[in-house]
Amino acid sequence: MVTLLLDQTQLEVVLSPIERAASFHRDNLRIARDTITKVQLIDDAWTWLRGVPNPGTHIPGVLASGTWKAAGSVDFVLIRRRRPSVVIDLDGDEQYRRLILTTRHGLALTQALRLDVSHEPADVEEIVATAPTSTSKGRRRPVIRPRPA
């Protein structure tokens, strides 16, 4: 599973040595935060796959990794089996139009993107865990109790 680091200016997708080999990438992916237009949590990332690996690795139903090229689009893909994933749409990025990543930190990423973060990169799970929670002491929700018959 990839590690997602976030700071005020960029999202960094940290790849393990095996993920680097499978995707034919030497470095981690660094995406400018202002190019992220939409983040979607999905259950089946295989339905979002478009195009062919160039360069990349594809073992149907098991692994899809690397750069995937389709007509007018270039995506970075790292899909493992049928696990929860995230689709990140980009606008204005030099390299990619979409990232499709298998990660269990998708919800934390969507929450962390809404928060003010530090200048130093931090794991999205840590950002969400240490974020101050708002406690509203004003209005309370009414308790709805069933009426006796």
C-alpha positions as CSV (number, residue, x, y, z in Angstrom):
1,M,0.0,0.0,0.0
2,V,1.2,3.4,-0.8
3,T,1.9,6.1,1.8
4,L,0.4,9.5,1.2
5,L,2.2,12.6,2.5
6,L,0.6,16.0,2.4
7,D,1.9,19.5,3.0
8,Q,0.6,23.0,2.0
9,T,1.9,22.7,-1.5
10,Q,1.9,19.1,-2.6
11,L,0.7,15.5,-2.2
12,E,3.5,13.0,-2.3
13,V,2.8,9.4,-3.1
14,V,5.6,7.4,-1.5
15,L,6.3,4.1,-3.4
16,S,8.0,1.1,-1.9
17,P,10.9,-0.5,-3.8
18,I,8.6,-3.2,-5.2
19,E,6.0,-0.6,-6.3
20,R,8.8,1.4,-8.0
21,A,10.0,-1.7,-9.9
22,A,6.4,-2.7,-10.9
23,S,5.5,0.9,-12.0
24,F,8.9,1.6,-13.6
25,H,9.3,4.8,-11.5
26,R,12.5,5.8,-9.9
27,D,11.1,8.5,-7.6
28,N,8.0,9.1,-5.6
29,L,5.1,11.0,-7.3
30,R,4.8,14.6,-6.3
31,I,1.5,16.3,-7.3
32,A,0.9,20.0,-6.7
33,R,-2.0,20.4,-4.3
34,D,-3.7,23.0,-6.4
35,T,-4.0,20.6,-9.4
36,I,-6.2,18.2,-7.4
37,T,-9.8,18.8,-8.6
38,K,-11.7,15.7,-7.3
39,V,-11.0,12.8,-5.0
40,Q,-13.3,9.7,-5.1
41,L,-13.4,6.7,-2.8
42,I,-14.1,3.5,-4.7
43,D,-14.4,-0.2,-4.0
44,D,-13.4,-1.6,-7.4
45,A,-10.5,0.3,-9.1
46,W,-10.4,-2.0,-12.1
47,T,-13.5,-0.3,-13.6
48,W,-11.6,3.0,-13.7
49,L,-8.7,1.6,-15.6
50,R,-8.4,2.9,-19.1
51,G,-5.8,2.5,-21.8
52,V,-2.7,0.4,-21.8
53,P,0.4,0.3,-19.6
54,N,3.3,2.3,-21.1
55,P,5.5,1.6,-19.2
56,G,3.8,-0.5,-16.6
57,T,2.9,-3.9,-15.3
58,H,-0.5,-5.6,-15.8
59,I,-1.6,-8.9,-14.3
60,P,-5.4,-8.9,-14.7
61,G,-7.2,-9.0,-11.4
62,V,-4.0,-9.0,-9.4
63,L,-1.8,-6.0,-10.2
64,A,-1.9,-2.9,-12.5
65,S,1.0,-0.5,-11.9
66,G,2.7,2.3,-13.8
67,T,1.8,4.8,-16.4
68,W,-1.4,4.1,-18.4
69,K,-2.0,5.8,-21.7
70,A,-5.4,6.2,-23.4
71,A,-6.6,8.6,-26.1
72,G,-5.6,12.0,-24.9
73,S,-5.1,10.9,-21.3
74,V,-2.2,9.7,-19.1
75,D,-2.9,8.1,-15.7
76,F,-0.7,6.8,-12.9
77,V,-2.1,3.5,-11.7
78,L,-1.3,1.4,-8.7
79,I,-4.0,-1.2,-8.2
80,R,-3.7,-4.3,-6.1
81,R,-6.4,-7.0,-6.2
82,R,-9.9,-5.8,-5.3
83,R,-9.2,-3.5,-2.3
84,P,-10.5,0.0,-1.4
85,S,-9.0,2.6,-3.6
86,V,-9.0,6.3,-4.4
87,V,-9.3,8.1,-7.7
88,I,-7.7,11.6,-7.8
89,D,-8.6,13.7,-10.8
90,L,-6.0,16.4,-11.7
91,D,-6.2,19.5,-13.8
92,G,-3.1,21.3,-14.9
93,D,-0.6,18.6,-13.9
94,E,2.4,18.3,-16.3
95,Q,2.4,14.5,-16.3
96,Y,-0.9,13.0,-15.3
97,R,-4.7,13.6,-15.6
98,R,-5.6,11.0,-13.0
99,L,-4.2,8.9,-10.2
100,I,-5.8,5.5,-9.3
101,L,-4.3,4.1,-6.1
102,T,-5.2,1.2,-3.9
103,T,-4.9,2.5,-0.4
104,R,-6.9,2.3,2.9
105,H,-6.1,5.9,3.6
106,G,-8.5,7.4,1.1
107,L,-10.9,8.7,3.6
108,A,-8.0,10.3,5.6
109,L,-6.8,11.9,2.4
110,T,-10.2,13.5,1.6
111,Q,-10.3,14.9,5.2
112,A,-6.7,16.1,5.2
113,L,-7.2,18.0,1.9
114,R,-9.8,20.1,3.7
115,L,-7.5,21.0,6.6
116,D,-4.8,23.6,6.9
117,V,-1.5,21.6,7.1
118,S,2.0,22.5,8.0
119,H,4.9,23.2,5.7
120,E,6.5,19.8,6.5
121,P,5.1,16.7,4.7
122,A,3.1,14.5,7.1
123,D,1.2,11.2,6.6
124,V,-2.5,11.9,6.0
125,E,-3.5,9.6,8.8
126,E,-1.4,11.6,11.3
127,I,-2.8,14.9,9.9
128,V,-6.4,13.7,10.5
129,A,-5.6,12.2,13.9
130,T,-4.0,15.3,15.2
131,A,-6.5,17.8,13.7
132,P,-8.6,19.7,16.2
133,T,-12.2,18.6,16.3
134,S,-14.9,21.1,16.4
135,T,-17.3,20.6,19.3
136,S,-20.5,22.5,19.0
137,K,-22.0,23.2,22.3
138,G,-24.8,25.3,20.9
139,R,-27.8,23.4,19.6
140,R,-28.2,19.7,20.5
141,R,-30.1,17.3,18.3
142,P,-33.4,16.2,19.7
143,V,-33.8,12.7,20.9
144,I,-36.6,10.9,19.0
145,R,-38.3,8.3,21.1
146,P,-41.0,5.9,19.8
147,R,-44.5,6.6,21.1
148,P,-46.2,3.8,23.1
149,A,-48.9,2.0,21.2
